[in-house]
Amino acid sequence: MSAKTKQNPFNLIMPLLDDPEITEIMIDGTERITVEKRGKIEDAGLRFNSDDEVKAVIKETLKMAGAPFEEDKTIYDVRLGDNSRMMAILSPTSINGHSVAFRKWMKLPITWEMLLEYNAVSTEGRNLIQSALNARVSILIAGGTSSGKTTIANRIVELIPSDERVVVVEQAHELQFDHPRAIFLEADGSIATPMNDLLTAGSKMRPDWLVIGELHGSEALRALQLMGNGHCAISTMHATGAENALARLEAMCLTANLGLGLDEIRQTVVSALGLILYQERLPNGHRKIVQMVELKGLENGRYTLQPLMRYNAEQETFDMTGVKPGWEK
């Protein structure tokens, strides 16, 4: 299906932006427009007629965000007034024409009740997370792209008692939760601040909990050091499982170039984290916490992991191992 855009090309995607069931919109030049709807990727049945029309959408979005368009710049990452984000990569950097991805800010966030109804987590799993929070155990949520890490992090923060202070430190503002004593700090704001500096500053704002946006690189070491120094924290990262998350954390710490050896980094990791959740988007589009693991410590230089829960895809059940985590003993 082809759609002609006689006036403002932005009008073509307005219905997609207004559709509450659509969470992401991806424009691949003039080839296709796809959306993520109810967890699944599907063709929007719309097309732009030229790269100029796609560029016009990018320019219009930048104008709404108060950001300039520069002829010699091909990558833009901006936040709109409703906290939605646009990532645009123009040709010739994008070989198939101008590429754009909109990640929409959820106006009606998913609640714990909805997560339980959708079988994204079990009541026992939720209770385990609450138990870790009560024991002031730092939590890492790992998972792939669009697996629901941010959604789970948001809901976990809402389990923190309302009389405790929450300081959120993010590279780019994405977390969206309801807590009466939360403040939000963003490194990529109008005045850019190095993430390491912002983490240090945030730790001095008297947090009961630090909530740290997705870990990408060398800032992971500073985050882990703060957790190891007594700051309770919740954070997210890309990984393919609990073991892979730990390996990726090590690699991130090494990029800090502080001369630490692998043994020292592993000591830092185990002194920081207690619970690792692994979130996955299944082939049917459903998102679930499929693994809960306690990080107990080191033995002969290797991590000691205690499985607490695993999702059984065949039975569609969340199987608890029956082992009590260390913080409950």
TIGU-666498 format. One record per atom (N, C-alpha, C): residue in three letters; z, x, y. Coordinates in steps of 0.02 Angstrom, whole numbers, plus 50000, padded with zeros to 5 digits. Each point is the difference from the previous one (the first is absolute). Layout:
BEGIN
ALA	Z	X	Y
...
END
This chain:
BEGIN
MET	50000	50042	49940
MET	50000	49958	50060
MET	50000	50044	50061
SER	49959	49984	50049
SER	49996	50040	50061
SER	50022	49957	50059
ALA	50035	50030	50047
ALA	50022	49964	50059
ALA	49975	50035	50062
LYS	49970	49963	50045
LYS	49974	50030	50061
LYS	50054	49995	50054
THR	50005	50049	50041
THR	50050	50002	50053
THR	49963	50001	50067
LYS	49992	49941	50030
LYS	49959	49995	50061
LYS	50039	50022	50061
GLN	50066	49993	49999
GLN	50039	50018	50058
GLN	50044	50060	49984
ASN	50065	49992	50007
ASN	50046	50055	49987
ASN	50005	50011	49924
PRO	49981	50058	49974
PRO	50004	50013	49928
PRO	50070	49991	49972
PHE	50051	50007	50043
PHE	50069	49993	49978
PHE	50013	49930	49972
ASN	49961	49950	50025
ASN	50009	49932	49977
ASN	49988	49992	49925
LEU	49960	50046	49971
LEU	49984	49995	49929
LEU	50062	50008	49957
ILE	50046	50044	50020
ILE	50059	50013	49958
ILE	50062	49962	50023
MET	49994	49962	50054
MET	50059	49963	50024
MET	50029	49953	49947
PRO	49958	49962	49963
PRO	50030	49957	49948
PRO	50037	50039	49947
LEU	49978	50062	49986
LEU	50034	50042	49951
LEU	50067	50023	50027
LEU	50001	50017	50064
LEU	50063	50021	50032
LEU	50049	49943	50005
ASP	49974	49939	50006
ASP	50044	49941	50008
ASP	50024	49972	49933
ASP	49968	50019	49945
ASP	50017	49973	49934
ASP	50066	50032	49976
PRO	50054	49962	49993
PRO	50065	50029	49981
PRO	50001	50028	49930
GLU	49952	49980	49957
GLU	49999	50025	49931
GLU	49966	50067	49995
ILE	49964	50021	50052
ILE	49966	50065	50000
ILE	50045	50052	50030
THR	50011	50055	49964
THR	50045	50052	50024
THR	49962	50062	50025
GLU	49940	50011	49975
GLU	49960	50057	50023
GLU	49926	49981	50004
ILE	49966	50029	50049
ILE	49928	49989	50010
ILE	49967	50068	50003
MET	49947	50009	49959
MET	49965	50064	49998
MET	49926	49991	50016
ILE	49977	50033	50053
ILE	49931	49996	50022
ILE	49966	50066	49981
ASP	49950	49996	49956
ASP	49964	50060	49979
ASP	49931	50000	50031
GLY	49997	50017	50065
GLY	49937	50000	50036
GLY	49968	49931	49996
THR	49934	49999	49988
THR	49964	49937	49993
THR	49995	49978	49927
GLU	50028	50040	49954
GLU	49992	49986	49929
GLU	50042	49942	49975
ARG	50063	49997	50023
ARG	50044	49948	49974
ARG	50062	49993	50044
ILE	50031	49942	49994
ILE	50067	49988	50026
ILE	50041	49972	49943
THR	50054	50035	49982
THR	50043	49977	49946
THR	50070	49987	50027
VAL	50038	49960	49965
VAL	50068	49984	50021
VAL	50046	50004	49939
GLU	50064	50011	50014
GLU	50051	49992	49948
GLU	50033	49933	50012
LYS	49995	49956	49950
LYS	50026	49932	50006
LYS	50041	49984	49938
ARG	50062	49983	50010
ARG	50046	49986	49945
ARG	50001	50058	49949
GLY	49997	50061	50027
GLY	50006	50059	49958
GLY	49936	50025	49968
LYS	49944	49965	50009
LYS	49938	50020	49969
LYS	49946	50013	50052
ILE	49956	50049	49985
ILE	49946	50017	50046
ILE	49941	49955	49985
GLU	49971	49971	50052
GLU	49942	49956	49991
GLU	49952	50007	50059
ASP	49937	49984	49988
ASP	49949	50003	50052
ASP	50011	49942	50048
ALA	49996	50014	50066
ALA	50011	49948	50050
ALA	49938	49957	50010
GLY	49942	50021	49973
GLY	49939	49962	50009
GLY	49972	50005	50070
LEU	50017	50053	50035
LEU	49978	50010	50069
LEU	49970	50070	50006
ARG	49955	50008	50049
ARG	49969	50065	50013
ARG	49989	50008	50075
PHE	50005	50062	50023
PHE	49976	50016	50067
PHE	49927	50020	49995
ASN	49963	49988	50054
ASN	49928	50013	50000
ASN	49983	50072	50018
SER	50046	50036	50032
SER	49985	50068	50021
SER	50064	50039	50010
ASP	49994	50066	50001
ASP	50058	50043	50014
ASP	50025	49989	50070
ASP	49956	49981	50045
ASP	50021	49986	50069
ASP	50049	49942	50003
GLU	49990	49950	49957
GLU	50047	49944	49998
GLU	50068	50023	49973
VAL	49999	50042	49949
VAL	50064	50026	49974
VAL	50035	50041	50054
LYS	49961	50042	50036
LYS	50030	50040	50054
LYS	50029	49955	50054
ALA	49967	49944	50013
ALA	50026	49953	50051
ALA	50068	49972	49978
VAL	50009	49987	49935
VAL	50064	49976	49975
VAL	50054	50053	50010
ILE	49982	50063	49986
ILE	50047	50055	50009
ILE	50020	50006	50074
LYS	49950	49997	50044
LYS	50014	50005	50072
LYS	50044	49943	50024
GLU	49986	49939	49975
GLU	50040	49942	50020
GLU	50073	50007	49977
THR	50008	50025	49939
THR	50067	50010	49973
THR	50038	50053	50039
LEU	49966	50055	50016
LEU	50031	50053	50040
LEU	50021	49973	50069
LYS	49957	49958	50029
LYS	50016	49970	50065
LYS	50063	49958	49996
MET	50005	49960	49945
MET	50060	49958	49991
MET	50062	50044	49990
ALA	49991	50058	49970
ALA	50057	50045	49988
ALA	50015	50045	50060
GLY	49959	49995	50052
GLY	50010	50042	50058
GLY	49983	50073	49989
ALA	49954	50012	49953
ALA	49980	50069	49984
ALA	49928	50010	50022
PRO	49983	50059	50025
PRO	49932	50013	50024
PRO	49952	50015	49942
PHE	49937	49984	50011
PHE	49947	50020	49953
PHE	49969	50064	50026
GLU	49996	50051	49958
GLU	49973	50065	50020
GLU	49939	50015	49958
GLU	49944	50016	50033
GLU	49937	50009	49965
GLU	50002	50058	49950
ASP	50042	50050	50012
ASP	50002	50058	49955
ASP	50056	49995	49948
LYS	50030	49941	49994
LYS	50054	49990	49952
LYS	49977	49950	49947
THR	50014	50015	49936
THR	49976	49956	49947
THR	50056	49969	49958
ILE	50063	50017	50012
ILE	50055	49972	49961
ILE	50051	49968	50047
TYR	50016	49938	49988
TYR	50049	49963	50040
TYR	50050	49966	49954
ASP	50064	50006	50018
ASP	50053	49966	49964
ASP	50045	49969	50052
VAL	49996	49933	50009
VAL	50036	49967	50055
VAL	50038	49940	49974
ARG	50053	49982	50037
ARG	50039	49941	49985
ARG	49987	49947	50053
LEU	49990	49939	49978
LEU	49986	49945	50046
LEU	50065	49967	50022
GLY	49994	49953	50044
GLY	50059	49968	50029
GLY	50044	49964	49950
ASP	49969	49975	49946
ASP	50040	49965	49949
ASP	50023	50046	49944
ASN	49993	50067	50012
ASN	50020	50053	49953
ASN	49952	50009	49942
SER	49943	49963	49999
SER	49948	50016	49953
SER	49970	50067	50019
ARG	49965	50032	49952
ARG	49972	50066	50014
ARG	49925	50001	49984
MET	49964	50041	50038
MET	49930	50012	49985
MET	49989	50074	49989
MET	49969	50018	49944
MET	49976	50067	49988
MET	49924	49997	50000
ALA	49968	50037	50045
ALA	49927	50000	50005
ALA	49975	50071	49995
ILE	49948	50009	49960
ILE	49966	50065	49993
ILE	49926	49988	50014
LEU	49975	50029	50054
LEU	49932	49989	50021
LEU	49953	50051	49969
SER	49936	49982	49997
SER	49949	50049	49980
SER	49992	50050	50058
PRO	49981	50062	49986
PRO	49978	50025	49935
PRO	50057	50021	49952
THR	50064	49996	50023
THR	50054	50017	49954
THR	50000	49952	49940
SER	49989	49936	50013
SER	49991	49951	49946
SER	49925	49996	49985
ILE	49980	50024	49943
ILE	49929	50010	49985
ILE	49962	49934	49994
ASN	50033	49948	49973
ASN	49966	49936	49989
ASN	50002	49953	50060
GLY	50012	50027	50059
GLY	50008	49958	50059
GLY	50073	49994	50019
HIS	50014	49968	50056
HIS	50068	49994	50024
HIS	50043	49961	49950
SER	50058	50027	49983
SER	50045	49968	49952
SER	50065	49982	50035
VAL	50025	49940	49986
VAL	50060	49974	50033
VAL	50045	49967	49948
ALA	50065	50011	50007
ALA	50049	49965	49958
ALA	50055	49972	50045
PHE	50010	49935	49995
PHE	50055	49967	50035
PHE	50055	49985	49950
ARG	50061	50022	50015
ARG	50059	49981	49960
ARG	50041	49953	50043
LYS	50003	49937	49978
LYS	50032	49948	50041
LYS	50076	50001	49993
TRP	50034	49985	50054
TRP	50072	49993	50001
TRP	50017	49932	49972
MET	50042	49998	49950
MET	50016	49936	49968
MET	50044	49958	50045
LYS	49974	49941	50020
LYS	50038	49956	50043
LYS	50053	49962	49962
LEU	49988	49989	49935
LEU	50049	49966	49957
LEU	50017	50047	49943
PRO	50049	50045	50011
PRO	50016	50050	49949
PRO	50020	49969	49933
ILE	49986	50037	49947
ILE	50021	49979	49933
ILE	50076	50008	49994
THR	50032	49951	49973
THR	50073	50001	49992
THR	50019	50019	49929
TRP	50065	50014	49990
TRP	50025	50014	49932
TRP	49987	49940	49954
GLU	50008	49940	50027
GLU	49988	49940	49960
GLU	49928	49998	49975
MET	49953	50019	50044
MET	49930	50001	49981
MET	49986	50055	49949
LEU	50030	50058	50009
LEU	49991	50055	49953
LEU	50024	49980	49930
LEU	50057	49965	49997
LEU	50026	49977	49935
LEU	49955	49946	49971
GLU	49975	49956	50043
GLU	49956	49946	49977
GLU	49934	50029	49973
TYR	49973	50052	50034
TYR	49937	50031	49979
TYR	50009	50047	49941
ASN	50063	50008	49977
ASN	50016	50047	49946
ASN	49982	50071	50019
ALA	50010	50017	50064
ALA	49990	50069	50023
ALA	50060	50043	49985
VAL	50056	49969	49989
VAL	50062	50034	49983
VAL	50044	49949	49965
SER	50047	50023	49960
SER	50046	49955	49966
SER	50065	49996	50039
THR	50040	49949	49985
THR	50066	49993	50031
THR	50043	50061	49984
GLU	49995	50025	49937
GLU	50038	50059	49980
GLU	49979	50061	50040
GLY	49934	50006	50012
GLY	49976	50056	50040
GLY	50025	49997	50072
ARG	49998	49940	50028
ARG	50026	49992	50068
ARG	50074	50017	50002
ASN	50038	49979	49951
ASN	50071	50014	49998
ASN	50013	50075	49994
LEU	49956	50035	49963
LEU	50007	50072	49994
LEU	49990	50035	50067
ILE	49950	49977	50037
ILE	49988	50027	50067
ILE	50059	49987	50045
GLN	50027	49940	49998
GLN	50059	49983	50040
GLN	50059	50045	49981
SER	50008	50013	49935
SER	50053	50043	49977
SER	49993	50071	50029
ALA	49939	50026	50002
ALA	49988	50066	50028
ALA	50016	50002	50074
LEU	49980	49947	50036
LEU	50016	49997	50072
LEU	50075	49998	50010
ASN	50035	49960	49961
ASN	50073	49995	50007
ASN	50033	50067	49988
ALA	49971	50040	49955
ALA	50028	50066	49984
ALA	49973	50054	50047
ARG	49959	49980	50049
ARG	49971	50045	50050
ARG	49958	50055	49966
VAL	49957	49977	49954
VAL	49954	50045	49964
VAL	49932	49997	50035
SER	49972	50057	50016
SER	49934	50001	50033
SER	49946	49981	49951
ILE	49950	49963	50025
ILE	49948	49970	49958
ILE	49931	50023	50023
LEU	49958	50020	49951
LEU	49930	50016	50013
LEU	49957	49949	49965
ILE	49953	49970	50037
ILE	49952	49952	49972
ILE	49932	50034	49997
ALA	49974	50010	49939
ALA	49936	50034	49990
ALA	49949	49950	49975
GLY	49936	50015	50013
GLY	49947	49957	49976
GLY	49933	50020	50029
GLY	49948	49968	49976
GLY	49933	50015	50024
GLY	49983	49962	50064
THR	49939	50008	50023
THR	49976	49965	50060
THR	50002	49925	49988
SER	50027	49964	50049
SER	50003	49927	49999
SER	50037	49973	49938
SER	50050	50038	49977
SER	50039	49977	49942
SER	50059	49957	50020
GLY	50016	49997	50065
GLY	50055	49960	50023
GLY	50063	50039	50016
LYS	49993	50066	50008
LYS	50059	50043	50015
LYS	50035	49977	50064
THR	49960	49988	50053
THR	50030	49982	50064
THR	50035	49932	49996
THR	49970	49953	49964
THR	50031	49934	49992
THR	50068	50006	49966
ILE	50003	50039	49946
ILE	50064	50009	49964
ILE	50051	50035	50045
ALA	49977	50052	50037
ALA	50046	50035	50045
ALA	50029	49952	50052
ASN	49957	49957	50027
ASN	50024	49950	50049
ASN	50054	49956	49972
ARG	49988	49976	49939
ARG	50049	49954	49970
ARG	50065	50036	49982
ILE	49994	50063	49978
ILE	50061	50038	49983
ILE	50043	50010	50063
VAL	49969	50014	50056
VAL	50038	50010	50062
VAL	50039	49937	50017
GLU	49971	49942	49985
GLU	50034	49937	50016
GLU	50061	49988	49956
LEU	50008	50039	49947
LEU	50060	49995	49958
LEU	50058	50041	50029
ILE	49985	50042	50049
ILE	50053	50040	50032
ILE	50046	49953	50040
PRO	50065	50006	49994
PRO	50045	49955	50036
PRO	49984	49998	50075
SER	50008	49941	50029
SER	49980	49989	50070
SER	50043	50039	50050
ASP	50058	50023	49979
ASP	50043	50037	50047
ASP	49987	50076	49997
GLU	49950	50021	49960
GLU	49983	50071	49997
GLU	49938	50014	50043
ARG	50000	50059	50030
ARG	49946	50019	50046
ARG	49943	50033	49963
VAL	49939	49978	50015
VAL	49940	50025	49967
VAL	49955	50034	50052
VAL	49983	50063	49988
VAL	49955	50036	50044
VAL	49936	50014	49961
VAL	49944	49975	50026
VAL	49935	50006	49967
VAL	49960	50055	50034
VAL	49975	50047	49961
VAL	49959	50054	50025
VAL	49933	49998	49964
GLU	49945	49989	50038
GLU	49934	49995	49969
GLU	49949	50043	50037
GLN	49951	50024	49964
GLN	49943	50033	50032
GLN	49961	49948	50041
ALA	49983	49944	49968
ALA	49967	49943	50033
ALA	50038	49938	49978
HIS	50014	49956	50048
HIS	50042	49942	49987
HIS	49967	49951	49952
GLU	50030	49990	49940
GLU	49975	49953	49950
GLU	50054	49956	49971
LEU	50061	50024	49999
LEU	50054	49962	49968
LEU	50016	49937	50040
GLN	50013	49946	49964
GLN	50011	49935	50031
GLN	50054	49963	49961
PHE	50060	49999	50028
PHE	50055	49967	49966
PHE	50047	49970	50052
ASP	50046	49960	49975
ASP	50048	49966	50043
ASP	50069	50029	49987
HIS	50024	50040	50047
HIS	50069	50027	49996
HIS	50027	50003	50071
PRO	50061	49973	50011
PRO	50026	49994	50069
PRO	50018	50066	50034
ARG	50007	50054	49962
ARG	50022	50063	50031
ARG	49950	50056	49985
ALA	49936	49985	50009
ALA	49947	50049	49987
ALA	49968	50023	50065
ILE	49986	50065	50005
ILE	49958	50025	50054
ILE	49942	50038	49968
PHE	49942	49999	50034
PHE	49938	50028	49972
PHE	49976	50058	50043
LEU	49986	50056	49968
LEU	49975	50060	50033
LEU	49932	50018	49970
GLU	49951	50015	50042
GLU	49932	50014	49977
GLU	49975	50067	50027
ALA	49979	50044	49954
ALA	49975	50065	50021
ALA	49933	49995	50035
ASP	49957	49955	49977
ASP	49933	49992	50029
ASP	49999	49948	50055
GLY	50051	49998	50042
GLY	50002	49953	50055
GLY	49958	50025	50059
SER	50009	49969	50058
SER	49962	50020	50059
SER	50014	50072	50019
ILE	50060	50023	49984
ILE	50017	50071	50008
ILE	50013	50028	49931
ALA	49952	50038	49974
ALA	50005	50025	49931
ALA	50059	50047	49992
THR	50036	49992	49945
THR	50058	50041	49984
THR	49994	50026	49929
PRO	50010	50065	49989
PRO	49997	50025	49930
PRO	50049	49962	49956
MET	49978	49983	49940
MET	50041	49960	49954
MET	50066	50035	49984
ASN	49999	50065	49991
ASN	50063	50036	49986
ASN	50050	49992	50056
ASP	49976	50005	50062
ASP	50044	49992	50059
ASP	50027	49929	50003
LEU	49958	49951	49984
LEU	50022	49930	50004
LEU	50051	49985	49945
LEU	49991	50030	49941
LEU	50049	49992	49947
LEU	50068	50027	50021
THR	50000	50059	50030
THR	50062	50030	50023
THR	50033	49957	50053
ALA	49959	49976	50048
ALA	50027	49957	50053
ALA	50028	49935	49971
GLY	49962	49970	49954
GLY	50023	49937	49970
GLY	50065	50008	49963
SER	50009	50058	49968
SER	50062	50012	49962
SER	50061	50005	50046
LYS	49988	50012	50064
LYS	50055	50006	50049
LYS	50013	49934	50037
MET	49967	49946	49979
MET	50009	49935	50031
MET	50051	49957	49962
ARG	50043	50034	49964
ARG	50055	49968	49963
ARG	49975	49947	49950
PRO	49952	50019	49956
PRO	49977	49952	49950
PRO	50048	49994	49941
ASP	50010	49939	49977
ASP	50031	49991	49934
ASP	49945	50011	49947
TRP	49939	49980	50018
TRP	49942	50012	49957
TRP	49942	50025	50041
LEU	49967	50053	49975
LEU	49936	50021	50028
LEU	49945	49968	49957
VAL	49953	49968	50032
VAL	49942	49973	49965
VAL	49940	50041	50024
ILE	49970	50037	49954
ILE	49949	50049	50019
ILE	49933	49975	49974
GLY	49951	49996	50045
GLY	49933	49978	49981
GLY	49970	50045	49947
GLU	49941	49983	49978
GLU	49969	50036	49944
GLU	49998	50075	50010
LEU	50022	50037	49950
LEU	50001	50073	50003
LEU	49931	50026	49982
HIS	49974	50045	50042
HIS	49932	50025	49990
HIS	49997	50076	49989
GLY	50044	50037	50036
GLY	49993	50073	50000
GLY	50066	50036	50009
SER	49999	50050	50044
SER	50058	50044	50006
SER	50062	49964	50025
GLU	49992	49941	50032
GLU	50059	49964	50024
GLU	50044	49977	49942
ALA	49972	50000	49939
ALA	50039	49979	49942
ALA	50061	50045	49990
LEU	49992	50065	50014
LEU	50057	50046	49992
LEU	50056	49982	50048
ARG	49982	49986	50063
ARG	50052	49982	50049
ARG	50034	49935	49980
ALA	49961	49952	49975
ALA	50029	49937	49978
ALA	50049	50011	49943
LEU	49980	50040	49951
LEU	50044	50013	49943
LEU	50063	50038	50020
GLN	49992	50046	50047
GLN	50059	50037	50025
GLN	50050	49953	50033
LEU	49975	49953	50038
LEU	50044	49952	50033
LEU	50036	49957	49948
MET	49964	49978	49949
MET	50032	49961	49946
MET	50053	50042	49964
GLY	49983	50063	49987
GLY	50048	50044	49966
GLY	50060	50016	50042
ASN	49994	49992	50066
ASN	50056	50013	50046
ASN	50044	49939	50010
GLY	49986	49947	49964
GLY	50043	49941	50003
GLY	49970	49938	50030
HIS	49938	50004	50023
HIS	49967	49940	50028
HIS	49971	49958	49944
CYS	50019	49937	49996
CYS	49970	49955	49951
CYS	49931	49980	50026
ALA	49952	49997	49955
ALA	49931	49989	50024
ALA	49959	49961	49949
ILE	49948	49969	50027
ILE	49949	49965	49961
ILE	49933	50025	50025
SER	49955	50018	49955
SER	49935	50025	50021
SER	49947	49982	49948
THR	49936	50011	50018
THR	49945	49985	49955
THR	49952	50059	49997
MET	49959	50001	49947
MET	49949	50052	49995
MET	49948	49979	49948
HIS	49941	50031	50005
HIS	49948	49990	49950
HIS	50016	50041	49937
ALA	49993	49968	49942
ALA	50010	50036	49936
ALA	49977	49954	49944
THR	49994	50029	49940
THR	49978	49962	49942
THR	50056	49988	49950
GLY	50061	50013	50020
GLY	50058	49990	49957
GLY	50059	50040	50027
ALA	50058	49992	49969
ALA	50060	50034	50025
ALA	49993	50076	49994
GLU	49975	50024	49943
GLU	49992	50072	49991
GLU	49950	50029	50049
ASN	49944	49964	50010
ASN	49950	50023	50048
ASN	50028	50000	50071
ALA	50043	49952	50016
ALA	50031	49998	50066
ALA	50041	50063	50013
LEU	50037	50022	49950
LEU	50041	50060	50008
LEU	49956	50062	50009
ALA	49945	50003	49961
ALA	49954	50057	50006
ALA	49968	50001	50069
ARG	49982	49941	50025
ARG	49968	49997	50066
ARG	50050	50018	50055
LEU	50064	49980	49991
LEU	50051	50019	50049
LEU	50006	50076	50003
GLU	49999	50032	49943
GLU	50004	50073	49998
GLU	49941	50031	50038
ALA	49940	49974	49988
ALA	49941	50026	50034
ALA	50005	49991	50075
MET	50025	49943	50022
MET	50009	49987	50072
MET	50050	50049	50030
CYS	50055	50011	49965
CYS	50051	50046	50026
CYS	49972	50071	50006
LEU	49959	50020	49953
LEU	49971	50067	50003
LEU	49956	50010	50062
THR	49969	49946	50024
THR	49957	50006	50059
THR	50040	50014	50064
ALA	50066	49990	49997
ALA	50042	50015	50058
ALA	50005	50075	50013
ASN	49983	50041	49950
ASN	49998	50073	50007
ASN	50066	50029	50026
LEU	50055	49978	49970
LEU	50066	50027	50019
LEU	50023	50053	49951
GLY	49957	50020	49955
GLY	50018	50053	49953
GLY	50045	49978	49944
LEU	50005	49934	49989
LEU	50042	49975	49946
LEU	49963	50005	49934
GLY	50037	50018	49948
GLY	49971	50002	49933
GLY	50004	49932	49967
LEU	49967	49992	49943
LEU	49998	49935	49967
LEU	50070	49978	49978
ASP	50041	50047	49978
ASP	50068	49982	49980
ASP	50040	49971	50058
GLU	49993	50031	50059
GLU	50035	49976	50060
GLU	49975	49932	50021
ILE	49935	49989	49995
ILE	49971	49935	50018
ILE	50025	49946	49952
ARG	50003	50016	49936
ARG	50024	49950	49952
ARG	50073	49983	50010
GLN	50040	50050	50020
GLN	50070	49987	50017
GLN	50004	49953	50060
THR	49955	50010	50048
THR	49999	49957	50059
THR	49981	49929	49981
VAL	49952	49992	49955
VAL	49978	49934	49978
VAL	50056	49962	49965
VAL	50033	50032	49953
VAL	50051	49965	49961
VAL	50062	49986	50041
SER	50013	50040	50053
SER	50057	49985	50043
SER	49985	49943	50048
ALA	49936	49982	50005
ALA	49979	49949	50048
ALA	49992	49931	49968
LEU	49965	49997	49944
LEU	49979	49936	49972
LEU	50042	49979	49940
GLY	50007	49933	49991
GLY	50035	49975	49942
GLY	49959	49950	49959
LEU	49957	49962	50034
LEU	49962	49947	49967
LEU	49927	50004	50021
ILE	49955	50000	49950
ILE	49928	50000	50014
ILE	49970	49936	49971
LEU	49965	49963	50042
LEU	49964	49940	49979
LEU	49926	50016	50000
TYR	49964	49977	49948
TYR	49928	50009	49999
TYR	49966	49932	50002
GLN	49960	49990	50052
GLN	49967	49936	50013
GLN	49926	50007	49982
GLU	49972	49948	49970
GLU	49930	50005	49978
GLU	49963	49934	50014
ARG	49936	50007	50019
ARG	49957	49941	50004
ARG	49960	49997	49935
LEU	50009	49946	49962
LEU	49967	49993	49935
LEU	49928	49979	50009
PRO	49958	50005	49948
PRO	49929	49981	50005
PRO	49989	49928	50024
ASN	50048	49956	49986
ASN	49992	49930	50023
ASN	50021	49990	50072
GLY	50018	50055	50034
GLY	50019	49995	50070
GLY	50074	49990	50012
HIS	50038	49986	49947
HIS	50073	49991	50007
HIS	50034	50067	50012
ARG	50051	49998	50043
ARG	50038	50061	50015
ARG	50070	49993	49970
LYS	50022	50053	49967
LYS	50065	49996	49966
LYS	50036	50067	50003
ILE	50066	49998	50000
ILE	50039	50060	49987
ILE	49998	50011	49925
VAL	49966	50051	49977
VAL	49991	50009	49928
VAL	50046	50053	49971
GLN	50037	50036	50043
GLN	50044	50053	49974
GLN	50058	50010	50048
MET	50060	50005	49973
MET	50060	50019	50038
MET	50033	50057	49963
VAL	50011	50054	50036
VAL	50026	50061	49968
VAL	50056	50029	50042
GLU	50054	50020	49968
GLU	50053	50036	50035
GLU	49986	50075	49994
LEU	50004	50035	50057
LEU	49995	50073	50001
LEU	50072	50026	49994
LYS	50016	50027	49941
LYS	50069	50018	49986
LYS	50017	50071	50020
GLY	49951	50045	50001
GLY	50014	50069	50018
GLY	49950	50047	49969
LEU	50021	50062	49988
LEU	49958	50051	49971
LEU	50032	50027	49936
GLU	49957	50015	49951
GLU	50023	50032	49939
GLU	49949	50053	49981
ASN	50024	50063	49999
ASN	49955	50057	49988
ASN	49942	50001	50049
GLY	50016	49982	50062
GLY	49949	50002	50053
GLY	49952	49942	50001
ARG	50009	49951	49956
ARG	49955	49942	49997
ARG	50039	49936	50017
TYR	49964	49953	50030
TYR	50032	49937	50019
TYR	50023	49961	49939
THR	50059	49969	50006
THR	50025	49955	49950
THR	49991	49929	50025
LEU	49958	49963	49966
LEU	49985	49931	50021
LEU	50026	49951	49949
GLN	50033	49948	50024
GLN	50027	49948	49957
GLN	49963	49934	50014
PRO	49956	49978	49955
PRO	49966	49936	50011
PRO	50051	49943	50001
LEU	49991	49954	50048
LEU	50044	49943	50006
LEU	49963	49934	49988
MET	49934	49999	50016
MET	49960	49940	49990
MET	49928	50020	49993
ARG	49963	49965	49958
ARG	49928	50009	49994
ARG	49967	49933	49988
TYR	49943	49990	50034
TYR	49963	49937	49992
TYR	49959	50002	49936
ASN	50006	49948	49959
ASN	49962	49994	49938
ASN	49939	49956	50015
ALA	49941	50030	50006
ALA	49940	49963	50020
ALA	49980	49950	49946
GLU	50010	50017	49936
GLU	49980	49955	49946
GLU	50042	49936	50000
GLN	50064	50008	50009
GLN	50046	49943	50000
GLN	50010	49971	50070
GLU	49977	50037	50051
GLU	50010	49980	50069
GLU	50074	49991	50016
THR	50039	50049	49977
THR	50072	49998	50011
THR	50024	50066	50030
PHE	50055	49996	50036
PHE	50032	50060	50027
PHE	50058	50018	49953
ASP	49991	50054	49963
ASP	50048	50018	49948
ASP	50050	50051	50028
MET	50063	49979	50005
MET	50053	50045	50020
MET	50020	50042	49939
THR	50014	50064	50012
THR	50019	50044	49944
THR	50072	49988	49977
GLY	50040	49968	50042
GLY	50069	49988	49983
GLY	50046	50057	50018
VAL	49971	50055	50026
VAL	50041	50058	50019
VAL	50026	49988	50071
LYS	50065	50010	50009
LYS	50029	49994	50067
LYS	49983	50062	50041
PRO	49976	49991	50061
PRO	49987	50059	50042
PRO	50065	50035	50018
GLY	49993	50064	50017
GLY	50059	50041	50015
GLY	50044	49973	50055
TRP	49969	49966	50049
TRP	50041	49976	50056
TRP	50042	49938	49982
GLU	49988	49970	49941
GLU	50040	49943	49979
GLU	50055	50020	49951
LYS	50002	50063	49977
LYS	50048	50021	49951
LYS	50065	50023	50032
END
